[in-house]
Amino acid sequence: KHTSNWVFCLKTKNTHESSFHRKSLNKVKQYLSNVLEQRKPINVISKKENLLENKKNHHKLRRKGIRNKDLWKRNEDHLENQAKNNFTDEGDQLFKMGIKILQQSKSQKQKAEAYIFFAKAADLGNLKAMEKMADALLFGNFGMQNITAAIQLYESLAKEGSYKAQNALGFLSSYGIGMEYNQAKALIYYTFGSAGGSMMSQMILGYRYLSGINVLQNCEVALSHYKKVADYIADKLEKSEGIPVEKVRLTERPENLSSNSEILDWDIYQYYKFLAERGDVQIQVSLGQLHLIGRKGLDQDYYKALYYFLKAAKAGSANAMAFIGKMYLEGNAAAPQNNATAFKYFSMAASKGNAIGLHGLGLLYFYGKGVPVNYAEALKYFQKAAEKGWPNAQFQLGFMYYSGSGVWKDYKLAFKYFYLASQSGQPLAIYYLAEMYATGTGVLRSCRTAVELYKGVCELGHWAEKFLTAYFAYKNGDIDSSLVQYALLAEMGYEVAQSNSAFILESKKAKILEKEKMYPMALLLWNRAAIQGNAFARVKIGDYHYYGYGTKRDYQTAATHYSIAADKYHSAQAMFNLGYMYEHGLGITKDIHLARRLYDMAAQTSPDAHIPVFLALMKLETVHLLQDILFFNFTMRWKWTVLDNTIGPCWDLFVIGLIVAVLIFLLRNRYG
């Protein structure tokens, strides 16, 4: 079949999509269809055949004794190189234009326009543009998801040495999405990807060696991989290029998910804007902060950030003054870099005893920005800000003692300040703590601790933006797009992504994996999340073994996982489930007293467990009473046989129903 007949059966998910968006997609489809047609093996072979034919003709001409052959060859090579360069230059320009539009655009329409340029550049053979288009096809950007077409492009790119393509093929092989499920192949792809410079491949390999996933567990190898990524992230963070990471858990209740604290609802945002315009200083500062770094699902907007900070500063907010100082110190479109202005606003904030302002003045003296370098002054300001609990100042103090900048090197003091800052999540403090544990500097060397700390830094990479796009895709009903993005993050070792991927697979709404593979894959991901300390995932593993989802039914294993969740994480659900198993002797020795105790503990742990526990205890006590009074002269075997034969194997549920009915009847008579 011709490529264009099958490659772009791309369906846009929004039926009310604008005609502009549809036209954009049609253009993208047209250009990319040409790219895929050109990259087909049969066309590559025909090109090679044409080259051979040209060589034969050249030999024939040479045999005929054509003179000036060197001149003719030079002219031919020159024309060929010129055409190739023009072709490449045009592709590069189109790619750069696409990137520029993508960076500057705020609406989805504008971003879709960028992909027209990428598609044109890909049509001209630009490899970076092809990578962009392959990613769009894989992750379903703008409703373009087509796994088969993505794989075709990735395989072609991998032959050209693209490390991004190697990483993507490794990911697809590890899940069996559109390709054969093959962990050995995935490992090879990841190894080539990491050798080529893929930070994502490095991170995946680090996680695999840390957890022993299809490789022998090796902390030192994991450390090596994670350190390379952490060095890269730390360099970005030092240049203030870090990104916010909003991790929404899909396993939360629907009502919590719709008003999730990680993402700001549009209605709430509009309400905050109204309050800010009415003069609420605290809200003004909060909105300024959100727009400054692009938090809670809002776009980064320096102009809006500066607008709100200036309003709040005018009203006397020291925090707002300090943030304006920060904006001028770092420089951006709304507040061009200006040390004098930064000094002015930091001084205003510091005079009010503001920790951020004091820290800002410390930075100016430490780096000599607009003032002479003065480590003593910097130390003084950092100490004042650190005493007020500002983590960035605590980090700077730690760094001064770690590097011996203006003070004697003191690794114990450096460790103290790095540790204090790390408790507030200061990423560079976590990085330097990892460095100290990895090398045994000022602290006893610990590979495991260093790896865990490096892992935390690595998870702040730009790839974490997919948490946001995956969440919005899920919210908009694009389950396949959401799953692919969460699954990639899960492969990189993000615990939230592992539980989210398992949750989506468990719902069986995804279409990119066969139904029979979903429960086993979900169980695998729940298991990885549980190892990383997710209590809900631990209960889920117990459920899967209890009911036989994706594995054979095994009450004993289910009870083991419920016990871990109950003892280690105090999970009310696990306590209740374990109590039920003790009550019925499922996989463990029957123990009515222990069952009763576990039910009580579940009720004490969570208010949500009160009603289920009440019903379970009523049923337990009723059955116990029936055993003692009505059936005391019969054998145990006869009793359960009669109940099973008369009411059915789920007779205990029948008893609960009967109790509920009696309670309703009594309550109605009482209040009727």
Buried (B, 14 or more C-beta within 10 A) or exposed (E): EEBBEEBBEBEEBEEEBEEEBEEBBEBBBBBBBBBBBBBBEEEEEEEEEEEEEEEEEBEEEEEEEEEEEEEEEEEEEEEEEEEEEEEEEBBBBBBBBBBEBBEEBEEBBEBBBBBBBBBBBBBBBBBBBBBBBBBBBBBBBBBBBBBEBBBBBBBBBBEEEBBBBBBBBBBBBBBBBBBEBBBEBBBBBBBBBBEBEBBBBBBBBBBBBBBEBEBEEBBEBBBBBBBBBBBBBBEBBEEEEBBBBBBBBBBBEEEEBEEBEBBBEEEEBEEBBEBBEEEBBEBBBBBBBBBBBBBBBBEBBBEBBBBBBBBBBEEEBBBBBBBBBBBBBEBBEBBEEBBEBBBBBBBBBBEBEBBBBBBBBBBBBBEEBBBEBBBEBBBBBBBBBBEEEBBBBBBBBBBBBBEEBBBEEBBEBBBBBBBBBBEEEBBBBBBBBBBBBBEEBBBEEBBEBBBBBBBBBBBBBEBBBBBBBBBBBBBEEBBBBBBBBBBBBBBBBBBBBBBBBBBBBBEEBBEBBEEEBBBBBBBBBBBBBBEBEBBBBBBBBBBBBBEEBBBEEBBEBBBBBBBBBBEEBBBBBBBBBBBBBBBEEBBBEEBBEBBBBBBBBBBBBBEEBEEBBBBBBBBBEBBEEBBEEEBEEEEEEEBEEEBEEEBEEEBBEBBBEBBEEEEEEEEEEEEE
